Amino acid sequence: MNTETPQKLDWHDLWRSIMEKCSGVNYDQPGHLKRWEKDQANDYLKHSSEEYPKALNDLIRIRPEDSILDIGCGPGVLALPFSLISKSVTVVDISENMLKVLHENAAAKGITNIKSVNKCWLDTCVGADISQGYDVVISSNSINLLGAQETTVNNQPRLEWDLVAALKKMNQLGKRIYLSFPLFIQNHLSSLKHLGKKSNPWPDYVILHNILYQLGIRPNINILKFTNTHFDDAYLRHCKSWVHDLRDHERDVFERQNGDQKVPGLRRNQLWGVFWWKT
Ligand SMILES: C[S@@+](CC[C@H](N)C(=O)[O-])C[C@H]1O[C@@H](n2cnc3c(N)ncnc32)[C@H](O)[C@@H]1O
């Protein structure tokens, strides 16, 4: 057995190198993340699980006096139900259409305690766009992307990746922080590979855990199990629309590959991980 101190791996460097190649990250031009279209945002909300917010809240236990910050909120999968049981919800999202769908649904339900900020998380200004502190801070199915920063280097647009900055900013603002993410999802990368296209995965959640550890944060870890009865082939359309550069015949192959009978079952019975801690 080697008794020498093992060289410390820089997990953030590893994470960054994976994000730079990740096939799940979509750009509409170099250095600029692709924003969600309105129909995609509507589709996303329509096919989200009603059980998920309940399962997550069994862990969070939101109180009526709580203020919540939901970062990378999407169309309001959590913000809409959580606004009904909390004092206020502030949401941040880079996609204007996600926020439009969220506000349309809030208005239809008579919800008036959601405030939104249409910015990249790392560009959100504390004290101006958002408050100095929240009881609960949440990133649901968005944490890797919150480390994105659109910038310019030598007059060229460039996307920098800094998850440590994103996590420190969350940590500074919240009393209780929750990061949730799907586990073991069947993703479309194998179909891309089948088409001879790039198929670089997202960073494993173990990498996130080790980055937190290197920041001195020891998160609690919980697993959420819930079903999504709204799952149907719209997921395929959603997935398809996010994949780069597929020609029509490639989209057909992609859809056939994702149409595997086992997939709907896997998607209906969902397993999510949650890292959470108190500051
Ligand atoms: C997969 S959706 C998750 C939506 C929702 N939180 C949920 O759990 O269903 C990821 C969201 O993060 C947003 N997003 C991506 N990068 C972001 C960034 N750097 N800052 C803020 N929002 C971002 C996207 O626009 C999208 O709405």
The ligand as an ORCA input file, in Angstrom:
! r2SCAN-3c Opt
* xyz 0 1
  C     -33.431     21.622    -17.047
  S     -34.124     23.184    -16.656
  C     -34.626     22.939    -14.950
  C     -35.919     23.650    -14.621
  C     -36.462     23.448    -13.204
  N     -35.555     23.973    -12.192
  C     -36.761     21.989    -12.927
  O     -36.300     21.452    -11.935
  O     -37.504     21.390    -13.698
  C     -32.656     24.181    -16.485
  C     -32.984     25.685    -16.437
  O     -31.804     26.412    -16.105
  C     -31.762     27.584    -16.894
  N     -30.352     28.000    -16.962
  C     -29.349     27.413    -17.657
  N     -28.192     28.032    -17.411
  C     -28.460     29.022    -16.533
  C     -27.654     30.010    -15.889
  N     -26.335     30.040    -16.081
  N     -28.252     30.893    -15.058
  C     -29.589     30.836    -14.843
  N     -30.398     29.922    -15.424
  C     -29.838     29.027    -16.245
  C     -32.358     27.159    -18.223
  O     -32.842     28.254    -18.969
  C     -33.471     26.231    -17.754
  O     -34.664     26.925    -17.550
*
